[in-house]
Amino acid sequence: MCGAPGSGAVTTPSSRHRSPIWSENPQSQYVSPVDLALLYAQLGQREKTLAFLEAGLRERNTSLLWIQCDPAFDFFHNDERYRSIIRKIGLPPAW
């Protein structure tokens, strides 16, 4: 289950208030590949989303722990590359 135990609420990185990932000087600020994957997932761009999820996996980004809770990634549940990422993270499948 996603969110605080017993709360019934789903809390994911995308549902929490976050600062914009764009800045006036983007070279001086880290942007998580998982955040970029979320943006591309919301745009329906499968290949770019998967590429950024794989980049997040390579850097062991902890935001990956929440991707199965975010509805933006729901359309990937049947994709073998997505399933491979989930297995490599060590999460039980949510599909």
C-alpha positions as CSV (number, residue, x, y, z in Angstrom):
1,M,0.0,0.0,0.0
2,C,1.2,3.5,-0.7
3,G,0.9,6.3,1.8
4,A,0.9,6.4,5.6
5,P,-0.3,3.2,7.3
6,G,-4.0,3.3,8.2
7,S,-4.6,6.7,6.6
8,G,-6.2,5.4,3.4
9,A,-4.4,8.2,1.6
10,V,-2.0,7.6,-1.3
11,T,1.1,9.7,-1.1
12,T,3.5,9.6,-3.9
13,P,6.3,11.9,-4.9
14,S,4.1,13.3,-7.6
15,S,1.2,14.0,-5.3
16,R,3.4,15.9,-2.7
17,H,4.2,19.6,-3.2
18,R,7.5,19.8,-4.9
19,S,9.6,22.6,-6.3
20,P,9.5,23.0,-10.1
21,I,12.3,21.0,-11.7
22,W,13.1,23.8,-14.0
23,S,15.2,26.8,-12.9
24,E,16.7,29.8,-14.5
25,N,20.1,28.0,-14.4
26,P,19.4,24.3,-14.9
27,Q,23.1,23.4,-14.9
28,S,23.3,24.2,-11.2
29,Q,20.4,22.1,-10.0
30,Y,20.1,18.3,-10.0
31,V,17.0,16.9,-11.7
32,S,16.1,13.3,-10.8
33,P,15.7,11.0,-13.8
34,V,12.6,9.6,-12.0
35,D,11.1,13.1,-12.0
36,L,11.8,13.4,-15.7
37,A,10.3,9.9,-16.3
38,L,7.2,11.0,-14.5
39,L,6.9,14.0,-16.8
40,Y,7.4,11.9,-19.9
41,A,4.9,9.3,-18.6
42,Q,2.3,12.0,-18.2
43,L,2.9,13.0,-21.8
44,G,2.5,9.4,-22.9
45,Q,6.1,9.2,-24.3
46,R,6.9,5.5,-23.6
47,E,10.5,5.3,-24.8
48,K,11.7,8.5,-23.0
49,T,9.9,7.4,-19.8
50,L,11.6,4.0,-19.8
51,A,15.0,5.5,-20.6
52,F,14.7,7.8,-17.6
53,L,13.4,5.0,-15.3
54,E,16.4,2.9,-16.4
55,A,18.7,5.9,-15.6
56,G,17.1,6.1,-12.2
57,L,17.7,2.4,-11.6
58,R,21.4,2.8,-12.6
59,E,21.8,5.6,-10.0
60,R,19.7,3.7,-7.4
61,N,17.3,6.5,-7.1
62,T,15.0,5.9,-4.1
63,S,12.0,7.6,-5.9
64,L,11.7,4.4,-7.9
65,L,10.2,2.8,-4.8
66,W,7.0,4.8,-5.5
67,I,6.5,4.3,-9.2
68,Q,3.9,1.6,-8.8
69,C,1.8,3.9,-6.7
70,D,1.7,6.7,-9.3
71,P,-1.1,6.4,-11.8
72,A,1.0,8.1,-14.4
73,F,2.9,4.8,-14.8
74,D,-0.1,2.5,-14.9
75,F,0.0,2.2,-18.7
76,F,3.5,0.6,-18.4
77,H,2.4,-2.4,-16.3
78,N,2.2,-4.7,-19.3
79,D,5.6,-3.5,-20.7
80,E,8.4,-6.0,-20.2
81,R,11.0,-3.3,-19.7
82,Y,8.9,-1.7,-16.9
83,R,8.4,-5.2,-15.3
84,S,12.2,-5.8,-15.5
85,I,12.8,-2.5,-13.7
86,I,10.3,-3.5,-11.0
87,R,12.0,-6.9,-10.5
88,K,15.5,-5.3,-10.3
89,I,14.2,-2.9,-7.6
90,G,13.0,-5.9,-5.7
91,L,9.4,-4.8,-5.5
92,P,6.5,-7.2,-5.7
93,P,4.5,-6.5,-8.9
94,A,1.4,-4.4,-8.7
95,W,-0.1,-5.6,-11.9
